[in-house]
Amino acid sequence: MSAPVRSERRGAALLVTIDRPERRNAVDGETADGLQAAYEAFVADDAARVLVLTGAGDQAFCAGADLKALETLGPRQAAPGGPLGFTRLTSPKPTIAAIAGWCLAGGLELALWCDVRIAARDAVLGFPERRWGVPLIDGGTQRLPRIVGLGRALDIILTGRMVAAEEAHGIGLVTELVAPGAQVERALAYAEGLAAFPQQTMLGDRRAAIDGLGLPLEAGLALEALSGPQTFLAALEGAARFAAGEGRGGTGSGV
């Protein structure tokens, strides 16, 4: 039997694939363990600059927890990383979800964990577990309001309605739409663009944005200012490259 999670280096990215298409890539205990292991390998690999998360096949990114094997997730309820592997952790490096088909329940929570969500135009997202009395326990109640605002988030959380890709893009839930089947390659290209930037300052800015969310403006600005001395030498190098004419007229990154 093949492993339920596959990891492979694709350039500067670690491509992590939930490989249970016969279960719409739903997550059971073994799959959650595989996701945690893949995340830990990504964090430990300095050459892997971006994590791209996707699901096998074109029917589903992930349909959430496998409700037919829910008992296998029981031991993970108190796990530091969360029931589905890593949803209670914050990645130190950029992450991208490449979404096709159904992105539901815990699967949507996995996608919300990512910094960027690139979806096929026929993707559908939502929290249908509302209908069965299953709670959101992998970050959905916290991350969705931060991404789309509290009003829109409550509509999606309370009703459990399905959100088509076009609407998801319109409200900022999805970052970018692509043709069906193109989501992984686009995510990998996006990852290469991020990997081409000077990393120290990009990661410092990312961390300041994440850590400052929810703070009063004054506190957030103070947090941002703390990263200045840490990246000053990198900033000087970047200014010198700009003065030499590098990178003008566009990002030069493919993002």
N, C-alpha and C positions, 0 to 999 in steps of 0.2 A: 504493500500500500504506500502511495506517495505521501510525502509530508504535506500537511494542510497549509503551510506557509512556505513560499519560495522567496529567496533573496538572491539578487545578482547585481554585481556592479555594472553599471551602464555609464561609462565615462566618469564624470564627477559625482554621479548620483548612485544611491543604493535603491534599486527598484525592489519593493516588497509587495508580493502578490498573495492575496488570500486565495487559496486554490481548492475550493469546494463548490465548483459550479453546480453540482447535482443538488446542493442545498442552498442555492443562491448565495454562496459564500458566507453563510451564517457561521457564527463563531461558537464553537464548543470549547471545553476546557483545554484540549490539546492545541486547538488553534490559538487560543489566548496565550498559552505558553510560548507558542511559536512566534507570535507577534512581539511578546516581551523580549525574547531572545534576539529577534531581528533588530529591535530598537536598541538594545544594549550593544549589539555589534556595530550599529551605525554610530552611536555616541563614541565608541572606542576607536573608530577608524578615522583618523584625521584627514585622510585623502577622500573620504566620502563626505562631500560638502552639503548635499541635499538628500533628503529622503523622499522618495515618490511611492505613495501607497495606492494600490489598485486591487481589483478583483479579477479573477480569471473569467474569460468568456465575455459575452456582450449582454448577458441577461441581468447581471447585478454587480454593483460595486460591493455591497454587503447588505444582507437583509437583517442584520442585527444579531442578537444572541440566538442560538439554535434552541428554540423552545421545546424541541423534542429531546434535547440533551441538557436541559437546564441544570440538572443535578451535578453535571460535571463542572459547572461554573461556581458551585457553592463554595468550594474551598478558596476561591479567589475574591470573595466579597470584601475581605479585609486586606487584600494585597496592596502594597504601596502603589503599584502601577495601575490598579483598577481592575475590575472584572474582565475587561476585554483586552488586557495586556499592558497598555501604557497611557491610558486616557487621563490618569491623575498626575501625570508627569508633564513637565514643560521641556521640550527639546531645546538643546543649546544651539541648534542649527536649523536652517529653513526646512520646511516640510510642505509637500504638495500632494493633494488627493486627485487622482485621475479617475473620474466617475463615469460609468456607463450603466444604463438600465436602472434597476431599483437601488436606491440608497436610503435605507429605512432603519428606524429605531436606533439600535446601537451602531449600525453602519453609518447613519447620519452623524452620530456622536463621534465616530472615528474621523469622518470627514471634517467636522467642526474643529477637531483637534489640530488639523493642519492649518498652516498659514494661508495657503492658497488652494482654491478648489477649481479645477478645470473639468468641465462636464460635457458629455455628448448632448446634442440638442434633443435627444429622445429620453434623457434621464428623468427620473421622478424621485423626489425626495420627500421625507415626511416621518412622523412619529405615530404610526398606526397602533403601537402598543397601548395607546390611550384606550382603545376599544376593549382590551382584555384586562385592564387594571394592572399592567406591568409598568413600574416607574422608570424614569430616566435616572440612571445612576452612573453614567460614564461622561458626565460633564455637560450634557445637553442643556440643562436648565441654566447653566452659567455662561456657556460660550455662545449660544444662539443669541441671547439679548445683547451681548457685546458686539456681535457681528451685524445684526439687522435692526437693533433697537428693541426696547421692551414691548411696545405695542404689537409689532409684527411677530415677535417671538412668542408672545402669549397666544396669539391667534393660532399659530402652528402647534404649540404645545398643548393647548387646551382642547382644540378640536380634533387633533390627529389627522387633519386633512392632508391630501397629497398635493405637493407643490411641483408643477411642471418646470422643466429647466428654464424656459423663457421667463417665467415669473421669478424663479429663484435668482436668475441673473439680474432682473430688474430691481430686486430689493437688496442686492449685494450679498446674498447667500452664496451664490456662485460667482467666481471671479471672471471666468471666461467660458464661452461656449464654442464648441468645435463640432465638425461633422462626426457622425457616429463612426466609431472605430479609430478616430484620430487622437483620442484623449491621452493615451500613454505617450505617444511620440511627442505631442505638444508639451506635455508635462516634463519630459526629459529635455526638450529643447529649452524650456523655461529654466530648468535646473542648471543647464550648462551656462545660460546667461548669468544666473546668480553666482555660479562658481567662478566666472571670469572677473567679477568685481574684486577689488581689494577686500579681503575677508575681515580684517580686524575692525575696520570702521563700520562695515555693513552689519556685522554681528553685534557691535556695540549699539548701533542705532536700533536694531531689532530688539535687543534686550531692553533698552530704555523705553521703547514703545509698549512692550508687553508689561514690564514692571510698573510703568507709570499709569496704566489704564485704571481709572477709578480713583486716582489720587486727585486732590485739589490741584489746580494749575500751578500754584506756587511750589508745591511739593514735587510735582512732575518736572518742572523746570530745574529744580535743584538736583533731581535725580539725573536728568540729562547732562547737567553741568559736570557731574562727577565723572562721566565717561570721557570728558574732554582731555584731561591730563593723561589718561590711559592710552589715548589714540593720537596724541599730539604729533609724535614722530611720523606716524602713518599719514596724518593730515599734511604734514610738510612734504612728504614724498608725493602725495597726490597733487598738491598745488604745483609742485615742480613739473609733474607730468602734464598738467593742464597748460602751464606756461610754455611747455615745449610743443604744444599742439596736439597731444594725444587725446583721443576720445571726444573731440569736438564734433558737433553736427549730429549727435545721436549717442545712444548708449554704447554702440559697438558690441553689444552683448547677446543679441538675439532674444532678449526677454520681450 
